[in-house]
Amino acid sequence: MSSSHESQDRVPSRQRKRFPGISSRAYEHPADRSALVALRKLSGFDTVFKALSGLLPERSLRLLFLSDSVRVSDAQFAHLNDMLRDACYILDLEKVPPMYVNQDPRPNAMCIGLDEPIIVVTTGLVELLDEEEMRAVVGHEVGHALSGHAVYRTILLFLTNLALKVAWIPLGNVAIMAIVTALREWFRKSELSADRAGLLAGQDIQASMRGLMKIAGGNHLHEMNVDAFLAQADEYEKSGDLRDSVLKILNVLPRSHPFTTVRAAELKKWSETREYQRIMDGHYPRRDEDKDTSVTDSFKESASHYADSVRNSKDPLMKLVGDLAGGAGDLGGKLRDKFTGAGGAKGGATGDSARPSGAERTQGPEDSQGPSAEGS
């Protein structure tokens, strides 16, 4: 077991694979990737929006962090500076973004900015995580920078804030909620993408799991267990009836981040895929190929992912949707049983509870500090 001073060691504890020229498409969640590919194809969109940057508080935020936080460098938080440069080297991000440590007991991190992304981590996070866990978080934020999330998130936040100012228009609130709901759904998927980038940077799935557990349960690692933590995500997905499914949706809608157990389960599942192994073997999309990426193909991939999620989900609502899509009959009886939980009690006694075998296959499921916080 490493001693506390070793976590400050400026020499990387082990060699990690590097991914020269890697495109962010290699690790992006399908829903995140399709949105980003579409935005990147809008020629001049970034330029036009950046011209409006005077309307945003970005310059104020930069001055605030510069004046009231500690900038990471060789002279300050040197071990974090080495992690940052290491993550940028591994993911081949040419320009190392400025990084600040902000005094805040809440563990959090974010990547913001239009012209140039900046990374901010809180003292609560620095004090909570060990070296390998922190590497995953730093890689997570570098992943946001490489994907362009800082730019596109700021764009969408600006558009959302602009829409709020015209909410007095008839049906304005309905339109606003649709925008905000879609925006937050993308936020949550972009967090799953950045978790994957953190794993590619740290290349230690156990450290990634521990970090997420600590964010959920604090610095009591001796009281926690990764397998039990992942079991929570499985129980969360499949438990209850349709009423619980509706409550899950209502609980997640206001959040910019997926639930922590869900993030852990999604990352663990991705780490076991052939896609991840191919990246580790050096076979991945290259940045110089991004311009040739098809928007249509990206949206088809995203749609296919959601269809697979519905088909393989253990959530009661998703299983019902899968049943109906598969042509299962007696909609009224199914809805009654699902909402009352009677379907599970009846077992195989009636036709109402019969399900296609495909609906029984398992799938790993997929913090909210508000829309401006990236989270760790």
N, C-alpha and C positions, 0 to 999 in steps of 0.2 A: 504494500500500500504506500502511495507516495505521501511525503510529508508536505506540510502547508507551504514551505518555502519553495518547493519544487514547482508549484503551480505558477510561480513567478518566473520560472526559468525561461530565458529568452531563446534557448536552443530548442527547436521543435523536438518533441519527444520521440518521433518516429518519422520515417519517410512516407509521404503520401503521393498518390498518383496525381499527375497534372493533366489538364484537358485543354491543350492549345486550340484556340479558335473555336471553342465550343459555343454553339448557339443556345440561347436560353430556352429554345423550343425543346431541347433535350430533356429538360426536367419540368417543364411547365405542365400543370394539370390541363387536360383537354379543354375544359370550359374557359380557363384562363388563356390558353394558347390561341383559341379561335378568336377571342375578343382582341387580343394583342395583334395578331396577324392582320385583322381587319383595320385596326387603327393605324398600323404601320403602313398600310397601303394607301391611306388618305394623304396624298402628297401635299406637303405644305401645312398640314394640320398643326403640327408642333410649332412651326414658325409663327403662324398666325396667333396661336394661343399665347406663346411666349411674349408676343408684342403687347398682350394685355396683362402681363405679369405685374404691372404697376398697381393693378386693382387687388392684388393678393398680398397677404401679410408675410410673404416669403422673406423679403429683405429684413423685416422686423424680427422674424424668427432667427435668422442668421446672426443678427447683431445681439439678440438676446442670449443665444448659446455662447457666442464669443465672449460676451461680457459677464455671464453669470454661470458658466459651466467650465469644466477643465478639458482643454483640447488634448487629445491623445497624440503622443509624439515619442521620440526617443528619450525625451527628458521627463515625460509625464505618462503614467500608466504604460510604461514601455512594453510590458508583456501583452497588453491589448493591442498595441501598435504592431507588434510582431505577428499576432494572430490576424490582424486586418491585412497586412501585407501578404501573409501566407495565403489567406483566402482569395485575395485578388490574383495572386500568382497561379493558384490551382485552377481557378475559374477563368483565368486569362482576361481579367478586367484591367485594361491598360492604365487608366488613371485611378489611383487610390483615392477614394472619397474622404473628406475630412470626417473625423469621428470625435464625439464629445461624450464626457461622462457628466451626467446631471444629478444633482443631489435630490433623490426621491426614494423613499423606502419601498415603494411599490416596484416589483420587478417588471421592467418593460424595456422595449427597444423600438426604434422606428427609423425609417429611411424617408426623407422628405426632400423636396426641391425640384425646380424646373430646369434652370440652366446647369446646375451641378448638384447631384444628390449629396446629402450629408447624413451621417449616421449618428444617432444619439442612443446611448444606453444609460440606464439609471444605476445609481449606487446599490439599490436593492437587488438588481440583477447581478451585478459584479460580485457582491458579497454572498449571493445565494449559490452560484454555480462554480464547479471546479474547472480546471483548465480545458479538459476535453469537452465538457458541456458548453463552456463559453465559446469554444471554437465553432460548434454547431450553430450557435446564435449569431456570431459574427458572419459566418457563411450564409446564414439565412438573410441577413440584411444586405450582404453583397449580392445575393441572388436577386433581391428586390431591385438593386441598382442596375444589374446586368439586364434584367427583363424590361427595364424602363417603367417599372411600377410607380416610382416616385413621380414621374412626369404625368403618366396617365391617370393616376389616382388624384393628383392635384387638378387635372383638367376636369374630371368627373365631379369632384367636390365643388369646383367653381360653378359648373353647370347646375348642380343641385342647389347650391346657395342662390344662384340667379333665379332658378325656378321658384324657390320659396318666396321671393319678393313679388311674384305675380300670382301668389296662391289665392288672391281675392277673386280671380277670374272664375266664373261658374265652372264647377267640376274640377277646379284647379287642385284641390286637395287630393282628389282621386288620382289625377295625373302625377302629382308629386310623389304620392306613396308608391306608385308603379315604378317611377324612376329610382326612388330611394331603395325599394326592395330589390330591384335588379342590380343596382350599384353594390349593395351589401352582399348579394350573392356572389358577385365577381370578386369583391374584397376577400370573402372567405376562401374562394378557390385560389386566389393569388397567394394566400397564406400557405395553402397546401403546397403550391409550387415552391415557395421560398423554403419551406421545411425540407423539401427534396434537395434544394441547392445547399442547405446547411449540412445535409448528410454527405453530399459530394465533396464539400470542403473539409469536413471533419473526418469522414470515412470511418465512423465508429457508431453503429446503430445503437449500441447500448448506451453510449453517452447521450445521444439524441433522445432516447427514451427517458433516461434519468432526468435530463433537463426539463422535459415536459412534465414529468411527475413532480419535480420540485416546484415548478410554476403553479401546479395545481394544489400541492400539499405542503409546501414549505420545505425548510432544511431539516427534514426528519427522514433521511434516506434509509436509516436502519429500521424504520417502522413501515417502509413501503416495499412493494414487490412488483416488478415489471409485468409479470404474467397476470397477477391479480388486477393490476391497473388496466391492462388490455381487456381483461374479462369484463370490466365495468362497461367498456365501450360496446361489447357484444350484447351485454344485458340491456344497455340503454336502447340499442337499436331494435331488439326483438320483443321487448317487454310491452305489456299492456294491450289495450284494444284501440279502436279508432279514436276514442276520446283522447288517449295518451298521444297518439300520432299527431292530432291537431295541436295539443299542448306543446309538443316538441317543436312544431313549426312556429308557433307563436313565441316560444322562448328564444328561438334562434334568429328570428327576423330582425330584432333591434341590434344584433351583434355584428361587429365588423370581422370577428374571428370565429372559426369553428370552436366547438368545445374541446378542451384539452385532451380528454380521453379519445375523442374522435380523431384529432390530429395525430395522436400516437398510433392509433390503429391504422390509419391511412398510410402513414410513413412506413410502418412495419410491413404492411402489405406490399407497398411499392418496392421496398428493399429486397423483397423475395421474388420480384418479377424478372423476366428475361430482359426487359427494357433496361432496368438498372444494371444488370450484369453486362450487357453490351456496352453501356457507357463506361463501366469500369475496365472493360477490355479494349477501350479506345475506339469503339464504333458509335459515333453520335453525329447528329446534324451539326453542320459547320455554319459559322456566322456569315461567311461569304455566300452562302446559299439562301439566306433569308429572303432576298429580293425575289427569288423564284418560287416562293411558297404560295400555294393556292389557297385563297380565302375559302372557296367552296369546299375543298378537301378538309380544311381545318374545321369548318362548321359541321361537316358530315361526321368527322371523328368525334366532335363534341356531342352531337346528337346520339351517336352510337354508344358513347360512354354513358349518357343518361339512360338510354334504353336498357343497357346492361345492368345499370344500378337498380332500376325498377324491377327488372326480371329476377335479379339475384338477391334483392334486399329481403331481410327478415322482418322489417317494420310492417305492422299490421296494415297500414294504409297502402304502402307500396305493394304488398302482396295482393291486396284487393285489386289495385290497378292492374297488376300483372295478370290476375285471374280474368278480369273483364276483357283485357286486351287479348287474352288467349281464347276468348269465346265462352267462358264459363257462364252458365245460366243462373236464373233466379236472383236478379240484382236486389230485389227487396229483401229476400231472405238473408242474403249475404250481408247487406248493410245492417239489418237488425242484429244478426249474430255478432258482427264485428264491433258494433257500438256497445253491445251489452256484455261482450266477452263470452257469449253462450257457445260460439263456434268451437272454442277450445274444449269446453266441457262435454260437448256432444261427441267429440272425437269423430270416428268414422261412421256414426249411426245414421247420418242422413246424407243426402246428396249435396246439401248446402256446404258441408265442410270439406268436400272433395276438392283437391287442388292439383293442378298439373305438377308433375315431379320437378319441372324446372324451377318452379317457384320456391322449392324447398332448399335450393342450393344457397350456400352462405356467401356473404360478401362483407369484407371489412368496411365499416362506415366511413363516411368521410371522416380573446379575452376581450371582453370588449372595453376599450378605453375611449370609445368614441371614434368618429370617422377619420380623424387625423392621425390616430395612433396606429403604427404598424404592428406593434406587439412583438414579442419574442417567440 
